[in-house]
């Protein structure tokens, strides 16, 4: 969501839950209750913002508060969701801020072949100072067994694009996953087109997390 503080932990309240055997998940809340608008220093713009999301898992289930962008082959999941956010006078003293988002995730573990993951998201913003529409599509594959030691290989490609103005980012990455969720090494090539600029970069990252 676009309106959050520097730490992504604005003061607020959330109501959430699971239903229908953890296939239906919903969130609703009001945030920014103790501060001014993140997009302006004008006190009059210190209205709270409201967020909501509903998702339904067509295959499998995603119980609990958090979801995941991958289950590393531990579950077969097909989930669709919609979300929105609104803040009165959030863009200016006379213009409200809003966001609509729709997304889908598909992950399938094929025995002996590997795990295939596809994620897509679409965004629409009402703020004229930002892109009005955006989307991204990501596809990845995880080998079924460890390769070159204790880890599995996970190649990934991702396309991100915005409109009005038009920006494009393309990523191609190869990860060595030696501990699900908390241990991997990733080599990423990124190509960006943000008119009139064109960028290319190569990044090497290491993720280590103690659970």
N, C-alpha and C positions, 0 to 999 in steps of 0.2 A: 504494500500500500504506500502511496506517495507521502502522506502526512504522518511522519513519525519524528521523534526527536533524534538527536545525534546517536544515542545508544539503541534506538528502536524499541524503547521501553517507556512509552508515554503513560502517564497516570490515567487510569480509567477502570472500566468494569466490563467483563465479558460473561455472557451466558452461552453455554455450549452443551452439546450432548450427542449421543449415539442412539439410533433407533433401528428397528427392523433388522435385528441380528447384526448390528454394527455396519450395515450397508449404507444407511443414511446418516450423515453427519452435518451438524449445523452450528454456526457461530453467529453471535450478534453482540454488539458492544458500542459504548461511547467512550471516547478517549480525548486526550488533551484537555482534561478538566481543570488543570491547575496552571495552565500557561497560555501565553498568547499564541496567535497563529504562527506556525513554523515558516510561513511564506511572507510574513510582514512583521514589522516592529510596531505597527499602529495598534494601540490597545483595543480599539473598536473591533479588530479582527480576531479577538481571542475567543471565538466560538468553538465549542467542542465539535468533533467530527464523529460520524457514525459509520460503522463498518459491519458488513454481514456477508456470510458465505454459506452455501448449501452444496453438498456433494452427495452423489449416489454411486455406490460400487456395484457395477453390473455383474462382475465376476469376482469372487473372493470377498474379503471384507478388510476394512482398515480401522480397527478399534482404537480407542484412546484419543487423546487431544491432538497429538501430532500425526501428520501423514509423512510420507517419504517419497522421494523422487525415484528410488529404487529399493528393492528388497534383496538384491544380490542373489536372486534365484530361489529364495526361501518361500515365495508366494507368487501365485498367478493372479494378477489384478487388472481389472478394467474399471476406471473411475472417471466420471464426468462431474464438473462443478461449475457454478456461477458465483460471482461475488460482486460487491459494490461498495462504494464509499461516498459520503456526502458531507460537505461542510458549508454552512451558510457564510457568505462573504469570505470564503476561503481563498479566492483568487485576488479579489480587490474589495474595496468598501462597498461596491455595488454588484459584484459578480460572485456567484457561488462556485464551489469546486466540486467536481464529481468524477467518479471513475466506475466503469463497468468492465468486468473481466469474465472470460469463459475459458475453461481449460479441460484437457483430457489426458489421461495417462493409461498406457497399455504396457503390461510386462508379462512375458510368457517364458517359462523355463521349459525348454525342450530337452528331455532326458538324453544324455549322451551327446547333445549338440551344443547347448549353451543357453544363455538367457538373453532375450531380445527385449529392448525397452524403447518405447516411443512416447514422447511428451509434446503437446502443443498447447499454446496459450495465445489468446487474443485480448487486447486492451483497447478501450476507448476512453479518452480523457476529454473533459470539458474545458480545461484550462487552455486558452489560446496561446500562451507563452511556451507551451510544450508541444511535442508531436500529438496530433489528434488521434491517431490510430497506430497500433503496433502489434507485432506478433512474433513468436519464435517457435521453431520446430527443432526437436532434438531426437536423434536416433543413436542407440548404442548397442553393443554386443559384449557379453561377458563369457569367456571361455568356461567350459564345464569343469575343467581340472586345472590344478596349478601348472604353471609353465616357467621354466628356468628358476626353480626354487619353490618357495612357499606361496607365491602370489599368482593370481590369475590376471590375464590381459583383458583390458576393456577399451577397445577403440570407440570413439564417439565423434559425431559431426553435429553441428548446431548452426542454424541460420536465424538471425535476428534482423528485423526490418521495421522501420518507422515510416510514417507518411506525414507530410505537412509539418515540418520539413522531412525529407527523405534521407534516412541513414541506413546503412547496411553493415552488419558484422557477420563474418563467417568464421567459425572455429572448427578445427580438426585436431583431435587430441588422442593420445594413447596413454592409458593409465595402467600402472602395475599395482593391483589391489592385493595387499598381503594381510589385511585385516578389515573385514566388512565394517563400513561406516567410520572407522577410526585410523586407518593406516594405508596410505597409497602414495605413489610417486606419479606425477602427471607431466607429460611433455605436450605443449599446446602451440599450434600455429594459428594465428589470427590475422584475417584480412579485413580491413575496414574501409568503407567509402562514406565520407561525410563531406559532401561537396562544399568547397573545391578540394578538400584534402583526401588523400588515399594513404592508408597506413598498412604496414605489415610488421608483425612481431612474432618472436619465438620465446616462449616462456617455459621455465622448468619449475614445478612446484612440488613441495612435500607436505602432506597432511598427516599429523600425528595427534591423536586425541585419546585421553584417558577417560574411560567410561566408569 
